[in-house]
C-alpha cells in the first residue's frame, strides 16, 4: 500500500489548494473547491493529478423526500458517475456504494472511525484522520495517481467528514 497525506480543511473564499503528498514528499496532485451542476456548491471538490486529469465530486442537492439519503455526483472528463448512500445502513455509520467503470465501489466507516474503501470486495484504501492538518491515505499499489478511483477515494473523504458533522448534530438534537 502507498501512503499519501493531505489536510482536511479547504476554505471556499481564499481559493486555497491542498496538496496531496506521497510518502516520498512528492506531489500527487491538489484538491480545491469546485462547482458541478445539480450539486451543493459548498460541498463540491475537485482533485487534479500532477498529470493534469481532473475529477470533481459533489453532494447532489437534496429534496425534502431524500434528506436522509445522500447522492454524490462524480464528473471525470465526459463521464458522470453516481454514488449513493445505503438506505437504512447510513443511519449508524457512513455507507456509500456505486460503480466506477466496471468496478463496484463500497465506502464505509469502520469501528475506529476511519473510512474504508472496497473495490470489487477487496479493501483498496483506508483513510485515517490524525488531525485536521494530517489525513493519511493508505491506498492499494495498483491504483495510480491519475486514476479516477484514486481521485474519488481522496475526495469522498470530504463527503465522509460532512456526514460525520451532520450525524453529530442529529445525535445532539436527539439526546
C-alpha positions in Angstrom: 0.0 0.0 0.0 1.2 3.5 -0.9 0.6 6.4 1.6 -0.5 9.9 0.9 -1.1 12.9 3.2 -3.3 16.0 3.0 -5.2 18.3 5.3 -9.0 18.2 5.9 -9.9 21.9 5.5 -10.4 23.9 2.4 -11.8 27.4 2.7 -14.0 28.4 -0.2 -13.2 32.1 -0.1 -9.4 32.0 -0.4 -9.2 29.6 -3.3 -6.7 27.6 -1.3 -5.2 24.5 -2.9 -4.5 21.5 -0.7 -1.6 19.4 -1.9 -1.8 15.6 -1.8 1.7 14.4 -1.0 3.1 10.9 -1.4 5.3 9.2 1.2 8.4 10.4 -0.5 7.3 14.1 -0.3 6.4 14.4 -3.9 3.1 15.9 -5.1 0.4 13.6 -6.4 -1.9 16.5 -7.2 -4.1 19.0 -5.4 -7.6 19.4 -4.1 -9.7 22.6 -4.3 -13.2 23.8 -4.0 -15.1 23.5 -7.3 -18.7 23.6 -8.7 -20.8 21.0 -10.5 -24.3 21.2 -11.9 -27.0 19.8 -9.6 -24.6 19.8 -6.6 -24.4 21.9 -3.5 -21.6 24.4 -4.2 -20.5 24.4 -0.6 -19.8 20.6 -0.8 -18.1 20.2 -4.2 -14.4 19.5 -4.5 -12.0 18.5 -7.3 -8.8 16.6 -7.4 -6.3 17.5 -10.2 -3.5 15.0 -10.6 0.1 16.1 -11.4 -0.6 14.8 -15.0 -3.5 17.3 -15.2 -6.5 14.9 -15.1 -9.3 16.4 -13.1 -12.2 14.6 -11.2 -15.0 16.5 -9.4 -17.1 15.1 -6.6 -20.2 16.9 -5.3 -23.1 16.3 -3.0 -26.2 16.3 -5.1 -28.8 18.9 -4.0 -31.3 17.2 -1.8 -35.0 17.4 -1.9 -37.2 17.1 1.2 -38.1 13.5 0.4 -34.5 12.3 0.3 -32.9 14.4 3.1 -31.7 11.2 4.9 -30.0 9.7 1.8 -27.2 11.5 0.0 -26.2 11.0 -3.6 -22.8 12.0 -4.8 -22.1 13.1 -8.4 -18.7 12.4 -9.9 -17.5 14.1 -13.1 -14.4 12.7 -14.8 -13.9 14.1 -18.3 -17.1 13.3 -20.2 -18.2 10.6 -17.7 -20.7 11.1 -14.9 -21.0 8.6 -12.1 -23.4 8.5 -9.1 -22.6 7.0 -5.7 -25.4 6.6 -3.2 -25.7 6.2 0.5 -27.1 2.8 1.5 -30.6 3.5 2.9 -31.1 2.3 6.5 -27.4 1.4 7.0 -26.4 5.1 6.7 -28.2 6.0 10.0 -25.5 4.4 12.1 -22.4 4.8 10.0 -21.3 6.2 6.7 -22.1 3.7 3.9 -21.9 4.6 0.1 -21.9 2.3 -2.9 -21.8 2.5 -6.7 -19.9 1.6 -9.8 -16.9 3.3 -11.3 -16.5 1.8 -14.8 -16.8 -1.9 -14.3 -15.6 -1.8 -10.7 -18.0 -1.9 -7.7 -17.0 0.6 -5.1 -18.2 0.4 -1.5 -17.1 3.0 1.1 -17.8 2.6 4.8 -16.9 3.9 8.2 -15.1 1.3 10.3 -15.3 0.8 14.1 -12.3 3.1 14.7 -13.9 5.9 12.7 -11.7 5.5 9.6 -13.0 5.5 6.1 -12.5 2.1 4.3 -12.8 1.8 0.5 -13.5 -1.6 -1.1 -13.2 -2.2 -4.9 -14.8 -5.4 -6.0 -14.9 -6.6 -2.4 -11.2 -6.1 -2.0 -10.0 -3.5 0.6 -8.3 -0.9 -1.6 -7.8 2.1 0.7 -8.1 3.3 4.3 -8.2 7.0 5.2 -7.3 7.9 8.8 -7.6 11.4 10.3 -5.0 12.1 12.9 -5.8 15.8 13.0 -7.4 18.3 10.6 -3.9 19.0 9.2 -2.9 15.4 8.9 -5.0 12.9 6.9 -3.2 9.7 5.9 -4.5 7.7 3.0 -3.1 4.1 2.5 -4.1 3.0 -1.0 -3.6 -0.1 -3.0 -0.4 -0.1 -5.1 -2.4 -0.9 -8.2 -4.3 2.3 -8.1 -2.5 5.0 -10.0 -2.5 8.7 -9.0 -4.1 9.8 -12.3 -6.9 7.1 -12.0 -10.5 8.2 -11.3 -10.6 5.7 -8.4 -7.7 7.5 -6.7 -9.4 10.9 -7.0 -12.7 9.5 -5.8 -11.0 7.9 -2.7 -9.4 11.2 -1.8 -12.5 13.4 -2.5 -15.0 11.1 -0.8 -13.2 11.8 2.5 -14.7 15.3 2.4 -18.2 13.8 2.0 -17.4 11.4 4.9 -16.5 14.5 7.0 -19.8 16.2 6.0 -21.7 13.0 7.0 -19.9 13.0 10.4 -20.8 16.6 11.1 -24.4 16.1 10.1 -24.8 12.9 12.2 -23.2 14.6 15.2 -25.8 17.4 15.0 -28.6 14.9 14.7 -27.3 13.0 17.8 -27.1 16.2 19.8 -30.8 17.0 18.9 -31.9 13.6 19.9 -30.1 13.4 23.2 
